[in-house]
Amino acid sequence: MQLLDLPAELLHEVLLCAVYSRGVKRALRLKLVCKIFYDHLPRALFESLLLDDFVIPCRYGSRIQFSNYERDNGASKFWYEYLLYRVRKAASRRGPDSIHNGFVEIRQVAEEYSRQAGIDFQETLETVCQMALGSWRSSWVPSQPYTVRGKVIRPEIEDPGNKRRLLAVAACFGNAPLVKQLLSEGVSSTDTDQILYSACQAAAWKDQRNIMQLLYVQTLTNLQLHENSSAGIPFRHTHYNATFSFVTQASCNSEMNGLQFAAYLVSCKPEAATSAVEDFTPDKPGATYLFPVDNACDSLDMFKYMISFKEKPHEFIVRRLRIHASCGNLDIARYILESGYGNCGSDCKHRPDLDRALYLAARHCHSDLVDLLLDHDAQPNIIIPMYRSSAMGAAAIGGDMRIVRKLLEFGGVVDEGVLERAVRIEHTAMVEFFLELGSISVEARLKIRNLAVEVGLDSMADLLKPSYYNWKKPSKHEFDVTSSVDSFNTLGFCSADTLSVA
């Protein structure tokens, strides 16, 4: 009997054992084997609970955490399904003080809101899980550890009975009576944790404008009461948090009307009529208004609206290319290139940003952005000090063969470091392709083979055997970028490595 002929339950047990032995990233690569593995592997991975302890590296610092993740090659869908699975399971393996109790707390707040509001629990739970997934202070799955500059940070979980989360859920659903009740009890609308949005963020996330206005009135009232007292400083901080939450979260929604309302609300008296929202321009457009340009905005119209608050928008936007290249915002990147880099020669002071943007676009598998940047003379072989690699190395990590071929067409060089990155993600087609190019010495190839043996990548070690290939230099037609793309995008991820959205 063949492996694929086994009954479903036995096959599941085999995959579960494979997950335990291979770990998260290598287990995900089993999805490439066949459709049966592709369909059954997530269940085995979920049941292993290995994702509870999966460390999430930050993308381009913490700022990209605000980004729209619809272009993440399926990673957010994967984590959302796992979050629902764990919250429904609602059990901690670690005891009462475990960071994994965040799953329990999400279920508790969903149950409490469903009871008080008298609505369906499953509907509430799904919305709360979406909020938890998007919470900018959490990692992909709430309560998970994440890394900052190589240091593992384990979020602190606060009292599960905290009413701030209930206020956030009420604001999300637009439940004004419950919001007023909780505000009257002194519950903060701007404080957040590693579990859910603050109430201000939640209201802006769902574009609940009446709730946004209600929360902002309360924030201003508290500020005015304490402005001249020793307690004024924390309330001024609270006012800034509310402003920041409204504008940034409204930017995430990609709706101009919501962003205009948020900008109007936080700059005017909230009791005033809002008929002039579209024509409103803030008097003091500080960093609060410009921050979403870096982090959340993926609409060109919204981007232009935000930078219009700046006295010298040209000098401001040229430094934003890297961020939007990493996020895959093609229209914004094109606008920045045309308006800010139109006359940027080899000695231009902004030239390094162009090469960094190419690295980030290749790393996150944005092939259309790679094409755009190459057309603007970005260099595929420049080593980016921050990442210790070139765009060719980034493309190898991303696992997209189309991008690799495109970079080669523009003079990209495959060296030892590039081959090593392809080996580490076990991309067979890419490793074979690099070996056929013949640009890597036998000594370097043997060095990488020893590394593959050391870390247990047996299939890669076999490819790197000295007798495996006859070295030859391919002709130019072999770099045809119109050929079929043999990419890890078939996983639903940019590569198996981007499960971590690194």
TAURMO-V218936 format. One record per pair of residues at least 6 apart in sequence whose C-alpha atoms are under 7 Angstrom apart, sorted by the first residue. I is the first residue (numbers start at 1). J is the second residue. Records with the same first field share a line. If there is no record, write none. Layout:
# TAURMO-V218936
I: J ; J
This chain:
# TAURMO-V218936
12: 44
15: 41 ; 44
16: 44 ; 45 ; 48
18: 27
19: 27 ; 45
24: 50
25: 496 ; 497
28: 496
29: 496
30: 37
31: 37 ; 38 ; 41 ; 491
32: 38 ; 491
46: 82
52: 144
53: 144 ; 145
55: 145 ; 146 ; 147
56: 139 ; 145 ; 146 ; 147 ; 500
57: 146 ; 147 ; 500 ; 502
58: 147 ; 148 ; 502
59: 501 ; 502
63: 295
64: 295
65: 136
66: 136 ; 295 ; 296
67: 252 ; 295 ; 296 ; 327
68: 252 ; 296
69: 76
72: 493
73: 489 ; 492 ; 493 ; 494
74: 492 ; 493
75: 493 ; 499
79: 140 ; 141
80: 130 ; 133
83: 129 ; 141
84: 129
86: 103
87: 103 ; 104 ; 106 ; 107
90: 103 ; 104 ; 107
91: 104
92: 100 ; 101
99: 143 ; 156 ; 157
100: 143
102: 142 ; 143 ; 157 ; 195
105: 160
107: 125
109: 165 ; 166
110: 121 ; 124 ; 125 ; 128
111: 121
113: 166
114: 120 ; 121 ; 124
128: 169
131: 196 ; 197
132: 142 ; 195 ; 196
133: 140 ; 141 ; 142
135: 196 ; 197
137: 193 ; 194
138: 194 ; 195
139: 146
142: 194 ; 195
143: 155 ; 194 ; 195
144: 154
145: 152 ; 153 ; 154 ; 155
146: 152 ; 153 ; 154
147: 153
155: 194
163: 187
164: 187 ; 188
165: 196
167: 179 ; 182 ; 199
168: 197 ; 198 ; 199 ; 202
170: 178 ; 179
171: 179 ; 199 ; 202 ; 203 ; 211
172: 202 ; 203 ; 206
174: 208 ; 211
176: 211
189: 198 ; 199 ; 200 ; 215
190: 198 ; 199 ; 200 ; 238 ; 241 ; 242
191: 198
192: 198
200: 212 ; 215 ; 242 ; 245 ; 246
201: 245 ; 246 ; 249
203: 211 ; 212
204: 212 ; 246 ; 249 ; 250
205: 249 ; 250 ; 253
207: 258
213: 270
217: 270
219: 239
220: 239
222: 235
223: 232 ; 235 ; 236
226: 232
243: 266
244: 288
246: 262
247: 259 ; 262 ; 263 ; 289
248: 292 ; 296
250: 258 ; 259 ; 262
251: 259 ; 292 ; 296 ; 297
252: 296 ; 297
254: 297 ; 298 ; 299
256: 302
260: 277 ; 278
261: 277
264: 277 ; 280
267: 282
285: 309
289: 306
290: 306 ; 307
293: 303 ; 306
294: 320 ; 323
297: 303
298: 329
300: 331 ; 332
307: 313
314: 340
317: 336
318: 336 ; 340
321: 333 ; 336 ; 357
322: 353 ; 356 ; 357
324: 332 ; 333
325: 333 ; 357 ; 360 ; 361 ; 369
326: 360 ; 361 ; 364
328: 361 ; 366 ; 369
330: 369
344: 351
354: 378
355: 378 ; 379 ; 382
356: 384
358: 370 ; 373 ; 378 ; 391
359: 390 ; 391 ; 394
361: 369 ; 370
362: 370 ; 391 ; 394 ; 395 ; 398 ; 403
363: 394 ; 395 ; 397 ; 398
364: 398 ; 494
365: 398 ; 400 ; 494
367: 403
380: 390 ; 391 ; 392 ; 407 ; 412
381: 390 ; 391 ; 392 ; 412 ; 413
382: 390
383: 389 ; 390
384: 390
392: 404 ; 407 ; 412 ; 418
393: 417 ; 418 ; 421
395: 403 ; 404
396: 418 ; 421 ; 422
397: 421 ; 422 ; 425
398: 494 ; 495
399: 427 ; 487 ; 488 ; 494 ; 495
400: 487 ; 488
401: 430 ; 485 ; 486 ; 487
402: 481 ; 485
405: 479 ; 481
406: 481
409: 479
414: 434 ; 439
415: 439 ; 440
416: 440 ; 444
419: 431 ; 434
420: 448
422: 430 ; 431
423: 431 ; 460
425: 497
426: 460
436: 471 ; 472 ; 473
437: 472 ; 473 ; 474
438: 471 ; 472 ; 473
445: 464
446: 464
449: 461 ; 464
452: 458 ; 460 ; 461
453: 461
488: 494 ; 495 ; 496
489: 495
493: 499
